[in-house]
Amino acid sequence: MKKYVLFDHDGVLVDTELWYFRAGERALAEIGVALDQERYLRDMSQGLGAWAQARAAGVDEPVIDRQREARDAYYQEYLRTEAIEIDGVVDALAELSQYVRMAIVTTAKRADFDLIHRSRQITGFMDFVLVREDYDRSKPHPEPYLAGLKRFGATRDETLVVEDSSRGLASAVAAGIDCAVVRNSFTATQDLSRATHRIDTLAELASIVRGGG
């Protein structure tokens, strides 16, 4: 039986990954660069992002810095205006809270995270949240999930990571923690073969943490 669950955030608890892509796509279009989604997903799996394509197109760093600020503004606009709920998440967390302690380990920036959760219930189920500013090396490096283990005082065997991307899965695997990958249409083409479990919804986690999955 698992005692602790470390959740990724974007694509697992809220449906935000497409909007982050759209924000980058919009920012790059302003400087004449078309953001290819397939390549973007490959780059993201290696810890890169939209700016890898900008650099490949010869865009210099001052322009990238300016457009990164534009991307961040567009993303926050989408967070305020688009539907990002995932059905069943709150109910699944309420059930899981009977069996395990939970936390969020995310690459989201604090400002974005706080905006998302200004009027949502999700963080009320969590012992703590680690955002991008809380660690030095981002996923796919193991540091974020190792930091989560340390914060809980948990062992690897007691813990389950829940992810939706190959980047996050690689971080969990490198940290030596079992990982359940939840279906997400945006990341469906990525290699998720190293997952310990594959699930369609978070409702399936209760059986897994109790030893039945």
N, C-alpha and C positions, 0 to 999 in steps of 0.2 A: 504493500500500500504506500502511495506517495503522501507526504505530509506538506509539501510546498509546491506551488505552481508559479512559475515566472512567465508572464504573458508578454509577448510582443504587443505592439499597440496598433499601428496602421495596418489595415487589412485583416486584423484579428478581432479587435474590439470596436473599431469604427472603420467605415468604408471610405478611406481618404486617399488611397494610393493613386487612383486614377486622377484625382484632382491635383495632386502634387505633380504628376506628369503633365497635366494640362497647363498648369502654371508655368512650368519650365518650357513647354512647347510654345506658349504665348510669348514668353520673354525672348526666346531665341528667334521667333518669327520676326520680331521687331528689328533684328539685325541681319535678316536674310538667311538664317540657318533653319532648315527643316529638321525637327527632332524626330528621328526614326524610333518607333516604339520598340521594335525587336532588339535593336542595338542598345537602346536605353536599358532594357531588362537585362541584357548580358552585362553591360557595364555596372549596373546596380548590384549584380551578384558578386562582383569583385570589389564592392565598396566604393565604386565610382558613381557618377551621376550625369546629368544633362551636359555638364561643362566639358566632359571628355569629347563630345561631338563638336562643341564650339571650338575647342583647341585644335582638333583635327582639321577644322575648316579654316584655321589660321587667325582666329579671333584672339586679340591680345588680352592680357590680364586686366588692365584697367576697364576695358569694355565688359569683360566677364563679371568683374566686381559690380559694375553698375547694373547689369542685367540680373545678377543674383538678387540684388535689392528689389528689382522689379518683380522677379519670380516670387519672392517672399511676400510682397504686397498682394499679388494676384492670388496666391495660395490662401492667405488670410481672408481675402474677399470670398473665395469659394467656401471656406470653412463657415463663414457667416451666412451664406445664402443657399448652399446645396444640401440635399438630403444625404447624410453620412451615417445614419443609423444602420445597424445590422440587426435584423429581427432575432429575438431570442437571447441576446447577449446578457441582458440584466437577469432574466430568469435562470440562465445557466450559471451565472456567478452566484446568485442567491442559493442555488442548490449546492454548488461546490463549497460554499462557505461553511457548510455543515461538516465537511471532511478535511479541508486543507486551509492553510494560510496562503495568501496570494499577494503578488506584487507585479508591477509593470516595469519592464526593461525596454526602453525605446530609443530609437535614434532621432525621434522628434525633438525639436527645440522647445525649450520651456515656454516661450511665448505662444507657440502654436498649440502646445499641449494644454496650456491654461485656457486658451480661447475655446478649444474643443470641449473642455469639461466644465465650462462656466455654469451650465445648467443641466448637467447629466449626472446620473447616479453611479456610474462605473467606479470612480475612485473611492467611493464609500466602502467598497468591498476589499480594498487593498491596504496592506500594511505599510507600503511605501511605493514610491515611484522613482525610477532612475531615468532621467532624460539625458540628451546628448551632452549637456554641460557637466554632467556628473562623473564622467570618466574620460580618459585620454584617447584611447583607441576604439574606434567604432566597429560594429559588425562589418565583416565576418571575423574579426579578431575575437578571441574568447573573453577579453576583459569585461565587457558589459555583463555577461552572465556569471562570470566568476565574482564580480562585484555584488551581484544579487545573492549568490550563495553566502558570501561573507556577511552581508547585511543581515540575512536570516540566521546565520550560524548553522546552516544546513549542510548536509553531505550531498554529494552527487546522486547517490542511490535514493535518497529521500525526495528528490526534486524532479519535476517535469517542466520542460519548456514548451510553450505553445507558440508556433510560428506559422507563417504563410509563404515565406520566400526562401530561395536558396541561400541568400546572404545571411539571413537569420539562422537557418538550419545549420550552415557552416559554423557559425559562432557557437551554437549549442553543442555540436559534435566536437569542436575543438576544445570546449570546456568539459567534455566528458559527461554531458547530461542527456538523458533520454528526451526526445523531442517528438511531440505530436504536431503534424502539419495539417492545418485546416484548409479546406478547399477555398480558393479565391480565383475568380476568373481572370483577374489581371496578371497573376503570376503563374497561371496554369502551365505555361510552356517551359518553365524552368525545371532543372533537374532536382527533384525532391526525393530521390530514391534512397537517401540515407536516413530518412525519417524512421523513428521507431514505430510510430502510428500514423495512419492517414485517416482523417475524419472529415465529414461533410459539415458538421455544425459543432459548436461548443457544448451542446447538450450531451454529446457522446463522452465528454471528459469525466463525468462522474463515475462511469463504469471503469474507465481506465485508472483513475487514481485509487479506486477501491480494489484494484487488482483483477478486474474482470475483463479488461480490454487488451 
